[in-house]
Amino acid sequence: AEVCPPSCNCKSLGGTMDWHIDCSSRKLTQVPALPVNTKRLYLQNNSLSSVPPGALDSLRSLEEVNISDNPWNCDCHILYLKLWLEDFSAPSLADIRCATPAAVRMKPLSQLTGNELGVCKRLFPIKCLEFFWRDLILIAGVIIAFLLVAWALKISKKLVCQINL
């Protein structure tokens, strides 16, 4: 059984397993755990500044969302929300205005470019960086081995020529 998030109002939608979740005007600072069968989600007029990557991905039944009127921090960490809304609901994206940083204050999130969102020091999970360094070392090892084999072939060719003379 799915549970309604604390401090939200939830209504079952007409005999289906789908939910109407209203968490608007609750002073929320983060997105609550939501039932997978959420069909309508209202998070407007809260204190949300960002949404963690993946937080909305499980909402497969979602048809309507309103997350406007929140103090969104439009730095590189807002990229997940921007991309998710571009896929889900362009009109909802148009309603989102940035509160911080000062350079983008009151700008619609939909109009921000990658340069305006800034660069995060760690966009990739640590495991991705570990794979990157491992792969880089393997590639360097293969290149060194290839150069050694080429050098050995060159030396052996000279030796064969000297023996023949």
C-alpha positions as CSV (number, residue, x, y, z in Angstrom):
1,A,0.0,0.0,0.0
2,E,1.3,3.4,-1.0
3,V,1.4,6.0,1.8
4,C,0.6,9.7,1.5
5,P,3.6,11.9,2.3
6,P,3.4,13.6,5.7
7,S,2.0,17.1,5.5
8,C,0.4,16.5,2.1
9,N,-3.3,15.9,1.2
10,C,-3.9,12.8,-0.9
11,K,-7.0,11.8,-2.7
12,S,-7.5,8.5,-4.6
13,L,-8.7,9.2,-8.1
14,G,-12.1,7.5,-8.8
15,G,-11.6,3.9,-8.0
16,T,-8.2,3.7,-9.6
17,M,-4.9,3.2,-7.8
18,D,-3.9,6.7,-9.0
19,W,-3.3,9.6,-6.5
20,H,-3.8,13.3,-6.5
21,I,-1.0,14.6,-4.2
22,D,-1.3,18.2,-2.9
23,C,1.7,19.4,-1.0
24,S,1.3,23.0,-1.9
25,S,1.9,25.8,0.6
26,R,3.5,23.5,3.2
27,K,6.9,25.2,3.6
28,L,8.6,22.0,2.3
29,T,12.3,22.3,1.7
30,Q,12.6,19.0,-0.2
31,V,10.4,16.9,-2.4
32,P,8.8,14.2,-0.2
33,A,8.8,10.5,-1.0
34,L,5.9,10.2,-3.4
35,P,3.7,7.2,-4.3
36,V,4.6,5.6,-7.7
37,N,0.9,6.0,-8.8
38,T,0.9,9.8,-8.4
39,K,-1.2,11.2,-11.3
40,R,-1.3,14.8,-10.2
41,L,1.3,16.5,-8.1
42,Y,1.2,20.0,-6.6
43,L,4.3,21.3,-4.9
44,Q,3.8,25.1,-5.6
45,N,4.4,27.8,-3.0
46,N,6.9,25.9,-0.9
47,S,10.6,26.5,0.0
48,L,12.0,24.1,-2.6
49,S,15.4,25.2,-4.0
50,S,16.3,22.0,-5.9
51,V,15.2,18.5,-6.7
52,P,17.7,15.6,-6.3
53,P,18.5,13.7,-9.5
54,G,16.1,10.8,-10.0
55,A,13.5,12.0,-7.4
56,L,10.8,12.2,-10.0
57,D,11.8,9.4,-12.4
58,S,9.6,6.7,-10.7
59,L,6.4,8.7,-11.3
60,R,5.3,6.9,-14.4
61,S,1.6,7.7,-14.0
62,L,2.1,11.4,-13.6
63,E,0.0,13.6,-15.9
64,E,0.1,17.0,-14.2
65,V,2.7,18.8,-12.1
66,N,2.9,22.3,-10.6
67,I,6.1,23.2,-8.9
68,S,6.0,27.0,-9.4
69,D,6.5,29.7,-6.7
70,N,9.5,28.1,-5.1
71,P,12.9,29.8,-4.4
72,W,14.8,27.7,-7.0
73,N,18.6,27.8,-6.9
74,C,19.5,27.8,-10.6
75,D,23.0,26.5,-10.4
76,C,24.3,23.3,-12.0
77,H,22.3,21.2,-9.6
78,I,19.0,22.3,-11.2
79,L,19.9,20.7,-14.5
80,Y,18.1,17.4,-13.6
81,L,14.8,19.3,-12.9
82,K,15.2,21.4,-16.1
83,L,15.8,18.3,-18.3
84,W,13.0,16.4,-16.6
85,L,10.5,19.2,-17.1
86,E,11.6,19.6,-20.8
87,D,10.6,16.0,-21.3
88,F,7.5,16.0,-19.1
89,S,5.9,19.5,-19.3
90,A,7.2,22.5,-21.1
91,P,4.4,24.7,-19.7
92,S,5.4,23.8,-16.2
93,L,9.0,24.6,-17.0
94,A,8.0,28.0,-18.3
95,D,6.5,28.8,-14.8
96,I,9.7,28.2,-12.9
97,R,11.7,31.3,-12.0
98,C,15.1,31.4,-10.4
99,A,15.6,33.0,-7.0
100,T,19.4,32.5,-6.9
101,P,22.1,33.2,-7.8
102,A,21.8,36.9,-8.3
103,A,22.9,36.8,-12.0
104,V,19.8,34.8,-13.0
105,R,17.3,36.0,-10.4
106,M,13.7,36.1,-11.7
107,K,14.8,34.5,-15.1
108,P,12.7,31.6,-16.3
109,L,14.6,28.3,-15.9
110,S,13.6,27.4,-19.5
111,Q,15.7,30.3,-20.8
112,L,18.9,29.4,-19.0
113,T,21.8,27.9,-20.9
114,G,24.5,25.6,-19.6
115,N,26.9,28.6,-19.2
116,E,24.4,30.4,-16.9
117,L,23.8,27.3,-14.8
118,G,27.5,27.1,-14.0
119,V,29.8,24.2,-13.7
120,C,29.6,21.7,-10.8
121,K,32.9,20.3,-9.6
122,R,31.5,16.8,-9.5
123,L,28.9,16.1,-12.1
124,F,29.8,12.4,-12.4
125,P,29.5,9.9,-9.6
126,I,32.8,8.8,-8.1
127,K,32.5,5.4,-9.7
128,C,32.4,7.0,-13.2
129,L,35.6,8.8,-12.4
130,E,37.2,5.5,-11.2
131,F,36.2,3.9,-14.5
132,F,37.6,6.9,-16.4
133,W,41.0,6.6,-14.7
134,R,41.1,2.8,-15.0
135,D,40.3,3.1,-18.7
136,L,42.8,5.8,-19.2
137,I,45.5,3.6,-17.6
138,L,44.5,0.6,-19.7
139,I,44.7,2.7,-22.9
140,A,48.1,4.1,-21.9
141,G,49.3,0.5,-21.2
142,V,48.1,-0.7,-24.6
143,I,49.9,2.2,-26.4
144,I,53.1,1.5,-24.5
145,A,52.9,-2.2,-25.3
146,F,52.3,-1.4,-29.0
147,L,55.3,1.0,-29.1
148,L,57.5,-1.7,-27.4
149,V,56.4,-4.3,-29.9
150,A,57.1,-1.9,-32.8
151,W,60.5,-1.1,-31.4
152,A,61.3,-4.9,-30.9
153,L,60.3,-5.6,-34.5
154,K,62.6,-2.8,-35.7
155,I,65.5,-4.1,-33.7
156,S,64.9,-7.7,-34.8
157,K,64.8,-6.5,-38.4
158,K,68.2,-4.8,-38.0
159,L,69.6,-7.9,-36.4
160,V,68.4,-10.1,-39.3
161,C,69.9,-7.7,-41.8
162,Q,73.3,-7.8,-39.9
163,I,73.3,-11.6,-39.7
164,N,72.6,-11.9,-43.4
165,L,75.5,-9.6,-44.2
